[in-house]
Amino acid sequence: MIEATGAAAGVPYPLGHGQVGVTTRHNQCVCIRHIVKRDAELLVDLFHNLSERTKWLRFFSPVGIPAHKLWDEATRLSDIDPRIQAALIATIQRDDREQPVAVARMIRSTPLSDTAEVAIVVRDDFQREGIGRTIFDLLVQVALVQGIKQLYAITLPENQGMQRLARGVGLPVSVRVQAGEMTITIYLQDPAAKDERRWE
């Protein structure tokens, strides 16, 4: 069982500030915080430490990215616009440096939109340690504070991890599969939403 302090223990997670400390099922100490500009290097490090399978499930492609393009993308993804984005990173301290183990993010099209797309990736050696559940639940807290009513994830039907995370939130969920992609929608503030769980 993963143990947590701060926001993960029930304190509202701050927007853009603070951090949460958690202990994994195998007693690894993990820090979860909001991503900041200097984290581009950590995002590159995380990508390089994902298996081909995990890259395929997250990015729909196992193909490597040229170094300069990877750094450009990491720089872009670490420069968060808080009006439309939120992103959390989970890290450990190992060999006297901070190492990334998971990232979860959401983005909406405009500051007034009440719907946001979410995505999450967890390093292979930290999967099934409870980190994905904790960082995803914290992201849901941020979404609730921002007044977002729906979160949706576009994933592959074989991505069982993402499906378990959606089910585990305990809120109404709908699923649509089209053209080989699965869209999972979680209804945060719509009690009238119909729960249409169809896990195929």
Kinemage of the C-alpha trace (Angstrom):
@kinemage 1
@onewidth
@group {chain A} dominant
@subgroup {mainchain}
@vectorlist {calphas} color= white
{ca met a 1} P 0.000 0.000 0.000
{ca ile a 2} L 1.385 3.392 -0.958
{ca glu a 3} L 1.669 5.882 1.887
{ca ala a 4} L 1.424 9.638 1.446
{ca thr a 5} L 1.668 12.897 3.314
{ca gly a 6} L 0.370 16.365 2.442
{ca ala a 7} L -2.035 16.575 -0.479
{ca ala a 8} L -2.108 12.848 -1.120
{ca ala a 9} L -3.341 12.362 2.444
{ca gly a 10} L -6.333 14.636 1.861
{ca val a 11} L -4.993 18.202 1.904
{ca pro a 12} L -5.998 20.160 -1.250
{ca tyr a 13} L -3.085 20.160 -3.672
{ca pro a 14} L -1.748 23.676 -4.315
{ca leu a 15} L -1.789 25.074 -7.823
{ca gly a 16} L 1.783 25.443 -8.995
{ca his a 17} L 3.438 25.250 -5.585
{ca gly a 18} L 4.463 22.744 -2.951
{ca gln a 19} L 5.174 19.069 -3.185
{ca val a 20} L 3.920 15.735 -1.923
{ca gly a 21} L 6.058 12.964 -0.519
{ca val a 22} L 4.939 9.362 -0.990
{ca thr a 23} L 6.374 5.936 -0.226
{ca thr a 24} L 5.851 3.197 -2.789
{ca arg a 25} L 4.903 -0.406 -2.137
{ca his a 26} L 8.602 -1.274 -2.043
{ca asn a 27} L 9.522 1.590 0.294
{ca gln a 28} L 10.890 3.962 -2.339
{ca cys a 29} L 10.568 7.621 -1.366
{ca val a 30} L 9.063 9.675 -4.199
{ca cys a 31} L 8.437 13.411 -4.468
{ca ile a 32} L 5.546 14.670 -6.617
{ca arg a 33} L 5.479 18.346 -7.589
{ca his a 34} L 4.452 20.678 -10.374
{ca ile a 35} L 6.720 20.813 -13.409
{ca val a 36} L 8.813 23.966 -13.850
{ca lys a 37} L 10.961 25.246 -16.723
{ca arg a 38} L 14.187 23.740 -15.431
{ca asp a 39} L 12.665 20.242 -15.686
{ca ala a 40} L 13.316 19.868 -19.415
{ca glu a 41} L 16.388 17.764 -18.660
{ca leu a 42} L 14.318 15.496 -16.415
{ca leu a 43} L 11.748 14.988 -19.173
{ca val a 44} L 14.501 13.950 -21.587
{ca asp a 45} L 15.902 11.591 -18.956
{ca leu a 46} L 12.490 10.017 -18.401
{ca phe a 47} L 11.961 9.440 -22.117
{ca his a 48} L 15.320 7.695 -22.443
{ca asn a 49} L 14.423 5.367 -19.557
{ca leu a 50} L 11.098 4.168 -20.982
{ca ser a 51} L 10.851 0.783 -22.636
{ca glu a 52} L 9.740 0.520 -26.248
{ca arg a 53} L 6.442 -0.912 -25.003
{ca thr a 54} L 5.800 2.043 -22.685
{ca lys a 55} L 6.719 4.519 -25.425
{ca trp a 56} L 4.258 2.770 -27.734
{ca leu a 57} L 1.416 2.928 -25.189
{ca arg a 58} L 2.052 6.588 -24.330
{ca phe a 59} L 3.109 8.084 -27.663
{ca phe a 60} L 1.613 5.500 -30.076
{ca ser a 61} L 5.092 5.020 -31.470
{ca pro a 62} L 8.260 3.269 -30.206
{ca val a 63} L 10.442 5.136 -32.694
{ca gly a 64} L 13.235 7.221 -31.262
{ca ile a 65} L 13.283 11.005 -31.568
{ca pro a 66} L 16.365 12.916 -32.789
{ca ala a 67} L 18.177 14.511 -29.859
{ca his a 68} L 17.548 18.117 -30.914
{ca lys a 69} L 13.836 17.491 -31.453
{ca leu a 70} L 13.570 15.697 -28.109
{ca trp a 71} L 15.136 18.659 -26.311
{ca asp a 72} L 12.886 21.116 -28.156
{ca glu a 73} L 9.827 19.092 -27.141
{ca ala a 74} L 11.008 18.747 -23.532
{ca thr a 75} L 11.616 22.489 -23.339
{ca arg a 76} L 8.129 23.160 -24.659
{ca leu a 77} L 6.480 20.696 -22.294
{ca ser a 78} L 8.266 22.088 -19.252
{ca asp a 79} L 7.163 25.657 -20.007
{ca ile a 80} L 3.673 25.447 -18.517
{ca asp a 81} L 0.951 27.982 -19.243
{ca pro a 82} L -1.096 27.756 -16.002
{ca arg a 83} L -4.157 29.228 -17.708
{ca ile a 84} L -4.650 26.082 -19.779
{ca gln a 85} L -2.155 23.510 -18.501
{ca ala a 86} L -1.037 21.633 -15.426
{ca ala a 87} L 1.727 19.058 -15.217
{ca leu a 88} L 3.100 17.016 -12.336
{ca ile a 89} L 6.365 15.128 -12.119
{ca ala a 90} L 7.357 12.358 -9.713
{ca thr a 91} L 11.044 12.075 -8.854
{ca ile a 92} L 13.400 10.105 -6.644
{ca gln a 93} L 16.805 10.958 -5.234
{ca arg a 94} L 19.406 8.473 -6.467
{ca asp a 95} L 23.169 8.775 -6.973
{ca asp a 96} L 22.994 12.288 -5.490
{ca arg a 97} L 20.663 13.583 -8.176
{ca glu a 98} L 16.976 13.931 -8.913
{ca gln a 99} L 15.655 11.261 -11.278
{ca pro a 100} L 12.186 11.305 -12.881
{ca val a 101} L 9.874 8.305 -12.616
{ca ala a 102} L 6.488 9.623 -13.795
{ca val a 103} L 4.734 12.571 -15.406
{ca ala a 104} L 1.030 13.409 -15.587
{ca arg a 105} L -0.365 16.410 -17.431
{ca met a 106} L -3.571 17.978 -18.627
{ca ile a 107} L -4.328 20.682 -21.171
{ca arg a 108} L -7.486 22.473 -22.245
{ca ser a 109} L -8.039 24.397 -25.449
{ca thr a 110} L -8.837 27.760 -23.794
{ca pro a 111} L -8.774 29.136 -20.233
{ca leu a 112} L -12.592 29.030 -20.178
{ca ser a 113} L -12.942 25.443 -21.348
{ca asp a 114} L -14.310 22.990 -18.777
{ca thr a 115} L -12.821 19.969 -20.570
{ca ala a 116} L -9.170 18.932 -20.543
{ca glu a 117} L -7.126 16.171 -22.123
{ca val a 118} L -4.951 14.148 -19.751
{ca ala a 119} L -1.925 11.916 -20.250
{ca ile a 120} L 0.356 9.995 -17.930
{ca val a 121} L 3.517 7.940 -18.229
{ca val a 122} L 5.355 5.962 -15.540
{ca arg a 123} L 8.872 4.601 -15.859
{ca asp a 124} L 8.804 0.815 -16.239
{ca asp a 125} L 10.605 0.006 -12.983
{ca phe a 126} L 8.063 2.109 -11.060
{ca gln a 127} L 4.926 0.701 -12.642
{ca arg a 128} L 2.541 -1.120 -10.272
{ca glu a 129} L 4.111 0.751 -7.347
{ca gly a 130} L 1.136 3.054 -6.783
{ca ile a 131} L 2.853 6.097 -8.304
{ca gly a 132} L 0.557 6.253 -11.314
{ca arg a 133} L -2.529 6.197 -9.104
{ca thr a 134} L -1.200 8.885 -6.763
{ca ile a 135} L 0.016 11.318 -9.420
{ca phe a 136} L -3.195 10.855 -11.431
{ca asp a 137} L -5.382 11.467 -8.368
{ca leu a 138} L -3.418 14.651 -7.630
{ca leu a 139} L -3.973 15.817 -11.200
{ca val a 140} L -7.697 15.201 -10.759
{ca gln a 141} L -7.575 17.385 -7.622
{ca val a 142} L -5.996 20.189 -9.651
{ca ala a 143} L -8.691 19.802 -12.318
{ca leu a 144} L -11.451 20.025 -9.713
{ca val a 145} L -9.968 23.193 -8.207
{ca gln a 146} L -9.806 24.724 -11.694
{ca gly a 147} L -13.483 23.982 -12.299
{ca ile a 148} L -12.918 21.390 -15.011
{ca lys a 149} L -15.930 19.122 -15.508
{ca gln a 150} L -14.527 16.478 -17.824
{ca leu a 151} L -11.142 14.874 -18.323
{ca tyr a 152} L -10.470 12.695 -21.324
{ca ala a 153} L -7.566 10.520 -22.378
{ca ile a 154} L -6.859 9.264 -25.880
{ca thr a 155} L -5.073 5.956 -25.633
{ca leu a 156} L -4.722 2.546 -27.220
{ca pro a 157} L -7.243 -0.177 -26.363
{ca glu a 158} L -4.421 -2.370 -25.011
{ca asn a 159} L -3.370 0.271 -22.484
{ca gln a 160} L -4.806 -1.493 -19.455
{ca gly a 161} L -2.958 0.798 -17.050
{ca met a 162} L -4.780 3.906 -18.257
{ca gln a 163} L -8.077 2.079 -18.089
{ca arg a 164} L -7.435 1.006 -14.493
{ca leu a 165} L -6.564 4.581 -13.525
{ca ala a 166} L -9.824 5.872 -15.005
{ca arg a 167} L -11.876 3.196 -13.285
{ca gly a 168} L -10.118 3.831 -9.987
{ca val a 169} L -11.128 7.500 -9.769
{ca gly a 170} L -14.603 6.384 -8.687
{ca leu a 171} L -16.457 8.829 -10.937
{ca pro a 172} L -18.677 8.248 -13.990
{ca val a 173} L -16.661 7.114 -16.988
{ca ser a 174} L -17.506 6.655 -20.660
{ca val a 175} L -15.458 4.860 -23.293
{ca arg a 176} L -15.449 5.179 -27.067
{ca val a 177} L -13.288 3.185 -29.472
{ca gln a 178} L -12.806 4.491 -32.981
{ca ala a 179} L -10.155 3.933 -35.648
{ca gly a 180} L -8.016 1.887 -33.302
{ca glu a 181} L -7.945 4.512 -30.548
{ca met a 182} L -9.820 4.596 -27.252
{ca thr a 183} L -11.169 7.817 -25.744
{ca ile a 184} L -11.852 7.572 -22.010
{ca thr a 185} L -13.867 10.418 -20.474
{ca ile a 186} L -14.092 10.974 -16.721
{ca tyr a 187} L -16.958 13.185 -15.533
{ca leu a 188} L -15.760 15.258 -12.569
{ca gln a 189} L -18.629 17.653 -11.941
{ca asp a 190} L -21.588 16.251 -13.809
{ca pro a 191} L -23.598 13.987 -11.490
{ca ala a 192} L -26.167 13.402 -14.247
{ca ala a 193} L -23.519 11.901 -16.545
{ca lys a 194} L -24.273 8.366 -17.589
{ca asp a 195} L -21.709 5.780 -16.572
{ca glu a 196} L -20.989 3.819 -19.717
{ca arg a 197} L -18.071 1.578 -18.775
{ca arg a 198} L -17.375 -0.683 -21.718
{ca trp a 199} L -13.934 -2.154 -21.219
{ca glu a 200} L -13.358 -4.171 -24.365
